[in-house]
Amino acid sequence: MKTILAAALLALSCTAASAAEGGFVTRTAGDLADVCSGGPGGTERTAALNFCLGYAQGLMSITIDKDKNAVCLPPNPPSRISTMRDFTTWARASEEHRSMPAARGLLAFFQERFPCKS
């Protein structure tokens, strides 16, 4: 599990650093939730939402590639937008969630939201 998280954090840190140069800072789950909320509107909102969805897809792909039982999506999963809205609510619900590193927080949310049945 630590290997999966380390690989995800390494891959996403490159993405986060690159996006931060363009204006998106995602050090914590709270930062990521702020980006995923879409900001004020216009092209910045579109860019923020696209970044958010790409970040989530990247993390999910890395996680499932490394451990098929880390996160288990249902046969008819909710939309990505809906899931990331739920993540935003989850991240903002507690200081513990808000202060987690972004990838670790998003992975914790995915594992809570889409647990694998034993």
C-alpha positions as protocol buffer text, in pm:
chain_id: "A"
residue {
  index: 1
  type: MET
  ca { x: 0 y: 0 z: 0 }
}
residue {
  index: 2
  type: LYS
  ca { x: 284 y: 239 z: 82 }
}
residue {
  index: 3
  type: THR
  ca { x: 441 y: 163 z: -257 }
}
residue {
  index: 4
  type: ILE
  ca { x: 116 y: 253 z: -434 }
}
residue {
  index: 5
  type: LEU
  ca { x: 88 y: 578 z: -245 }
}
residue {
  index: 6
  type: ALA
  ca { x: 453 y: 664 z: -307 }
}
residue {
  index: 7
  type: ALA
  ca { x: 418 y: 602 z: -681 }
}
residue {
  index: 8
  type: ALA
  ca { x: 98 y: 806 z: -696 }
}
residue {
  index: 9
  type: LEU
  ca { x: 250 y: 1092 z: -499 }
}
residue {
  index: 10
  type: LEU
  ca { x: 560 y: 1098 z: -718 }
}
residue {
  index: 11
  type: ALA
  ca { x: 363 y: 1098 z: -1043 }
}
residue {
  index: 12
  type: LEU
  ca { x: 114 y: 1356 z: -923 }
}
residue {
  index: 13
  type: SER
  ca { x: 374 y: 1585 z: -769 }
}
residue {
  index: 14
  type: CYS
  ca { x: 509 y: 1645 z: -1119 }
}
residue {
  index: 15
  type: THR
  ca { x: 158 y: 1729 z: -1240 }
}
residue {
  index: 16
  type: ALA
  ca { x: 87 y: 1950 z: -939 }
}
residue {
  index: 17
  type: ALA
  ca { x: 414 y: 2139 z: -978 }
}
residue {
  index: 18
  type: SER
  ca { x: 349 y: 2194 z: -1347 }
}
residue {
  index: 19
  type: ALA
  ca { x: -5 y: 2318 z: -1284 }
}
residue {
  index: 20
  type: ALA
  ca { x: 112 y: 2537 z: -997 }
}
residue {
  index: 21
  type: GLU
  ca { x: 323 y: 2731 z: -1246 }
}
residue {
  index: 22
  type: GLY
  ca { x: -1 y: 2799 z: -1432 }
}
residue {
  index: 23
  type: GLY
  ca { x: -187 y: 2896 z: -1118 }
}
residue {
  index: 24
  type: PHE
  ca { x: -311 y: 2576 z: -950 }
}
residue {
  index: 25
  type: VAL
  ca { x: -158 y: 2493 z: -613 }
}
residue {
  index: 26
  type: THR
  ca { x: -249 y: 2148 z: -485 }
}
residue {
  index: 27
  type: ARG
  ca { x: -26 y: 2070 z: -190 }
}
residue {
  index: 28
  type: THR
  ca { x: -313 y: 1961 z: 34 }
}
residue {
  index: 29
  type: ALA
  ca { x: -651 y: 1796 z: -11 }
}
residue {
  index: 30
  type: GLY
  ca { x: -800 y: 2134 z: 81 }
}
residue {
  index: 31
  type: ASP
  ca { x: -606 y: 2299 z: -201 }
}
residue {
  index: 32
  type: LEU
  ca { x: -727 y: 2032 z: -442 }
}
residue {
  index: 33
  type: ALA
  ca { x: -1085 y: 2078 z: -321 }
}
residue {
  index: 34
  type: ASP
  ca { x: -1054 y: 2451 z: -389 }
}
residue {
  index: 35
  type: VAL
  ca { x: -936 y: 2382 z: -744 }
}
residue {
  index: 36
  type: CYS
  ca { x: -1208 y: 2120 z: -793 }
}
residue {
  index: 37
  type: SER
  ca { x: -1475 y: 2369 z: -686 }
}
residue {
  index: 38
  type: GLY
  ca { x: -1402 y: 2548 z: -1012 }
}
residue {
  index: 39
  type: GLY
  ca { x: -1318 y: 2899 z: -903 }
}
residue {
  index: 40
  type: PRO
  ca { x: -1493 y: 3213 z: -1025 }
}
residue {
  index: 41
  type: GLY
  ca { x: -1592 y: 3104 z: -1377 }
}
residue {
  index: 42
  type: GLY
  ca { x: -1493 y: 3147 z: -1739 }
}
residue {
  index: 43
  type: THR
  ca { x: -1186 y: 2982 z: -1883 }
}
residue {
  index: 44
  type: GLU
  ca { x: -1021 y: 2959 z: -1541 }
}
residue {
  index: 45
  type: ARG
  ca { x: -1315 y: 2751 z: -1418 }
}
residue {
  index: 46
  type: THR
  ca { x: -1289 y: 2518 z: -1717 }
}
residue {
  index: 47
  type: ALA
  ca { x: -914 y: 2481 z: -1668 }
}
residue {
  index: 48
  type: ALA
  ca { x: -959 y: 2413 z: -1295 }
}
residue {
  index: 49
  type: LEU
  ca { x: -1222 y: 2147 z: -1353 }
}
residue {
  index: 50
  type: ASN
  ca { x: -1016 y: 1982 z: -1627 }
}
residue {
  index: 51
  type: PHE
  ca { x: -712 y: 1982 z: -1399 }
}
residue {
  index: 52
  type: CYS
  ca { x: -918 y: 1833 z: -1117 }
}
residue {
  index: 53
  type: LEU
  ca { x: -1061 y: 1555 z: -1333 }
}
residue {
  index: 54
  type: GLY
  ca { x: -720 y: 1477 z: -1482 }
}
residue {
  index: 55
  type: TYR
  ca { x: -560 y: 1466 z: -1138 }
}
residue {
  index: 56
  type: ALA
  ca { x: -826 y: 1225 z: -1014 }
}
residue {
  index: 57
  type: GLN
  ca { x: -803 y: 1006 z: -1326 }
}
residue {
  index: 58
  type: GLY
  ca { x: -425 y: 993 z: -1296 }
}
residue {
  index: 59
  type: LEU
  ca { x: -437 y: 893 z: -932 }
}
residue {
  index: 60
  type: MET
  ca { x: -705 y: 632 z: -995 }
}
residue {
  index: 61
  type: SER
  ca { x: -513 y: 483 z: -1290 }
}
residue {
  index: 62
  type: ILE
  ca { x: -187 y: 458 z: -1095 }
}
residue {
  index: 63
  type: THR
  ca { x: -361 y: 314 z: -791 }
}
residue {
  index: 64
  type: ILE
  ca { x: -558 y: 48 z: -975 }
}
residue {
  index: 65
  type: ASP
  ca { x: -259 y: -40 z: -1192 }
}
residue {
  index: 66
  type: LYS
  ca { x: -53 y: -112 z: -879 }
}
residue {
  index: 67
  type: ASP
  ca { x: -325 y: -278 z: -671 }
}
residue {
  index: 68
  type: LYS
  ca { x: -652 y: -389 z: -827 }
}
residue {
  index: 69
  type: ASN
  ca { x: -808 y: -413 z: -479 }
}
residue {
  index: 70
  type: ALA
  ca { x: -712 y: -65 z: -356 }
}
residue {
  index: 71
  type: VAL
  ca { x: -1029 y: 95 z: -494 }
}
residue {
  index: 72
  type: CYS
  ca { x: -1329 y: -87 z: -641 }
}
residue {
  index: 73
  type: LEU
  ca { x: -1568 y: 106 z: -861 }
}
residue {
  index: 74
  type: PRO
  ca { x: -1925 y: -21 z: -884 }
}
residue {
  index: 75
  type: PRO
  ca { x: -2056 y: -152 z: -1219 }
}
residue {
  index: 76
  type: ASN
  ca { x: -2230 y: 181 z: -1283 }
}
residue {
  index: 77
  type: PRO
  ca { x: -2004 y: 435 z: -1112 }
}
residue {
  index: 78
  type: PRO
  ca { x: -2117 y: 792 z: -1050 }
}
residue {
  index: 79
  type: SER
  ca { x: -1994 y: 1058 z: -1291 }
}
residue {
  index: 80
  type: ARG
  ca { x: -1648 y: 1202 z: -1240 }
}
residue {
  index: 81
  type: ILE
  ca { x: -1794 y: 1548 z: -1178 }
}
residue {
  index: 82
  type: SER
  ca { x: -2030 y: 1410 z: -913 }
}
residue {
  index: 83
  type: THR
  ca { x: -1750 y: 1214 z: -747 }
}
residue {
  index: 84
  type: MET
  ca { x: -1521 y: 1516 z: -735 }
}
residue {
  index: 85
  type: ARG
  ca { x: -1803 y: 1730 z: -594 }
}
residue {
  index: 86
  type: ASP
  ca { x: -1833 y: 1471 z: -319 }
}
residue {
  index: 87
  type: PHE
  ca { x: -1456 y: 1483 z: -270 }
}
residue {
  index: 88
  type: THR
  ca { x: -1473 y: 1861 z: -228 }
}
residue {
  index: 89
  type: THR
  ca { x: -1739 y: 1820 z: 43 }
}
residue {
  index: 90
  type: TRP
  ca { x: -1539 y: 1542 z: 209 }
}
residue {
  index: 91
  type: ALA
  ca { x: -1213 y: 1739 z: 207 }
}
residue {
  index: 92
  type: ARG
  ca { x: -1378 y: 2048 z: 354 }
}
residue {
  index: 93
  type: ALA
  ca { x: -1562 y: 1849 z: 622 }
}
residue {
  index: 94
  type: SER
  ca { x: -1267 y: 1827 z: 860 }
}
residue {
  index: 95
  type: GLU
  ca { x: -928 y: 1983 z: 921 }
}
residue {
  index: 96
  type: GLU
  ca { x: -776 y: 1635 z: 915 }
}
residue {
  index: 97
  type: HIS
  ca { x: -901 y: 1582 z: 559 }
}
residue {
  index: 98
  type: ARG
  ca { x: -813 y: 1938 z: 445 }
}
residue {
  index: 99
  type: SER
  ca { x: -456 y: 1914 z: 569 }
}
residue {
  index: 100
  type: MET
  ca { x: -368 y: 1577 z: 412 }
}
residue {
  index: 101
  type: PRO
  ca { x: -131 y: 1584 z: 115 }
}
residue {
  index: 102
  type: ALA
  ca { x: -348 y: 1615 z: -198 }
}
residue {
  index: 103
  type: ALA
  ca { x: -290 y: 1269 z: -347 }
}
residue {
  index: 104
  type: ARG
  ca { x: -310 y: 1097 z: -9 }
}
residue {
  index: 105
  type: GLY
  ca { x: -636 y: 1276 z: 70 }
}
residue {
  index: 106
  type: LEU
  ca { x: -793 y: 1196 z: -266 }
}
residue {
  index: 107
  type: LEU
  ca { x: -688 y: 831 z: -234 }
}
residue {
  index: 108
  type: ALA
  ca { x: -834 y: 815 z: 119 }
}
residue {
  index: 109
  type: PHE
  ca { x: -1159 y: 956 z: -18 }
}
residue {
  index: 110
  type: PHE
  ca { x: -1166 y: 704 z: -305 }
}
residue {
  index: 111
  type: GLN
  ca { x: -1100 y: 416 z: -66 }
}
residue {
  index: 112
  type: GLU
  ca { x: -1375 y: 533 z: 168 }
}
residue {
  index: 113
  type: ARG
  ca { x: -1619 y: 597 z: -116 }
}
residue {
  index: 114
  type: PHE
  ca { x: -1537 y: 289 z: -324 }
}
residue {
  index: 115
  type: PRO
  ca { x: -1418 y: 20 z: -83 }
}
residue {
  index: 116
  type: CYS
  ca { x: -1344 y: -329 z: -207 }
}
residue {
  index: 117
  type: LYS
  ca { x: -1557 y: -604 z: -56 }
}
residue {
  index: 118
  type: SER
  ca { x: -1347 y: -866 z: 121 }
}
